[in-house]
Amino acid sequence: MFLIFVVFSINGSFATFIAKPLMSFIGLGKETTSAWVFWPVRIILIFIVYQTTLPIVGFCFGQFDFF
């Protein structure tokens, strides 16, 4: 059970860490984009990255069957 919590925490941190460079790649900066556009797009992007990388991180910790 502890490893599952570790996978969730690492993956959540990874998803939020990766979202910033992806937002820059898309061309949406916090300074140049309205907050009404920036934050919903960032939250959706974090959700997509999180769901995509969860099985990968789970596999690295031997918990792929759980995810």
Secondary structure, 3 states (H helix, E strand, C coil): CHHHHHHHHHHHHHHHHHHHHHHHHHCCCCCCCCHHHHHHHHHHHHHHHHHHHHHHHHHHCCCCCCC
